[in-house]
């Protein structure tokens, strides 16, 4: 009796695992797809951050150039004029 019960339990467990196997594969594929999408979004975000940093650097350079020009203009106006 115990041997029959043990075989029945093993058969039931095997069938249960076989029935669940496809769902696990689907979940794994979905997880891989989501991971790929997340990686793409992270790459896009990194590109945007890099672009923003580049624009910030260009703006800072333009401001420095503007400040230099303003200082030069002020120096020219403050210099005594010789006639």
C-alpha positions as CSV (number, residue, x, y, z in Angstrom):
1,X,0.0,0.0,0.0
2,X,2.8,2.4,0.9
3,X,4.6,1.7,-2.3
4,X,1.5,2.4,-4.4
5,X,0.9,5.6,-2.5
6,X,4.5,6.7,-3.0
7,X,4.3,6.0,-6.7
8,X,1.1,7.9,-7.0
9,X,2.5,10.9,-5.2
10,X,5.6,10.9,-7.4
11,X,3.5,10.6,-10.5
12,X,1.3,13.5,-9.4
13,X,4.3,15.6,-8.5
14,X,5.9,14.9,-11.9
15,X,2.7,15.8,-13.8
16,X,2.4,19.0,-11.7
17,X,5.9,20.0,-12.6
18,X,5.4,19.2,-16.3
19,X,2.2,21.3,-16.4
20,X,4.0,24.3,-14.7
21,X,7.1,24.1,-16.9
22,X,5.6,26.1,-19.8
23,X,4.5,28.9,-17.6
24,X,8.0,29.2,-16.1
25,X,9.4,29.5,-19.6
26,X,6.9,32.2,-20.5
27,X,7.8,34.1,-17.3
28,X,11.5,33.8,-18.0
29,X,11.0,35.1,-21.6
30,X,8.9,38.0,-20.2
31,X,11.6,38.7,-17.7
32,X,14.3,38.8,-20.4
33,X,12.2,41.1,-22.6
34,X,11.6,43.5,-19.6
35,X,15.3,43.4,-18.8
36,X,16.2,44.3,-22.4
37,X,13.7,47.1,-22.4
38,X,15.0,48.4,-19.1
39,X,18.6,48.3,-20.5
40,X,17.4,50.3,-23.6
41,X,15.8,52.9,-21.4
42,X,18.9,53.1,-19.3
43,X,21.0,53.7,-22.4
44,X,18.6,56.4,-23.6
45,X,18.7,58.1,-20.2
46,X,22.5,57.9,-20.2
47,X,22.6,59.5,-23.7
48,X,20.4,62.3,-22.5
49,X,22.5,62.9,-19.4
50,X,25.6,63.1,-21.6
51,X,23.9,65.5,-24.0
52,X,22.8,67.7,-21.1
53,X,26.3,67.7,-19.6
54,X,27.7,68.7,-23.0
55,X,25.2,71.5,-23.4
56,X,26.0,72.8,-19.9
57,X,29.7,72.9,-20.7
58,X,29.0,74.8,-23.9
59,X,26.8,77.3,-22.0
60,X,29.5,77.8,-19.3
61,X,32.1,78.4,-22.1
62,X,29.8,80.9,-23.8
63,X,29.3,82.7,-20.4
64,X,33.0,82.9,-19.8
65,X,33.5,84.3,-23.3
66,X,30.8,86.9,-22.7
67,X,32.3,87.8,-19.4
68,X,35.7,88.3,-21.0
69,X,34.2,90.5,-23.7
70,X,32.5,92.6,-21.0
71,X,35.7,93.0,-19.1
72,X,37.6,94.1,-22.2
73,X,34.9,96.6,-23.1
74,X,34.9,98.0,-19.6
75,X,38.7,98.2,-19.7
76,X,38.7,100.1,-23.0
77,X,36.2,102.6,-21.7
78,X,38.1,103.1,-18.5
79,X,41.4,103.6,-20.2
80,X,42.4,107.3,-20.7
81,X,42.0,108.6,-24.2
82,X,45.0,110.1,-25.8
83,X,44.4,112.8,-28.5
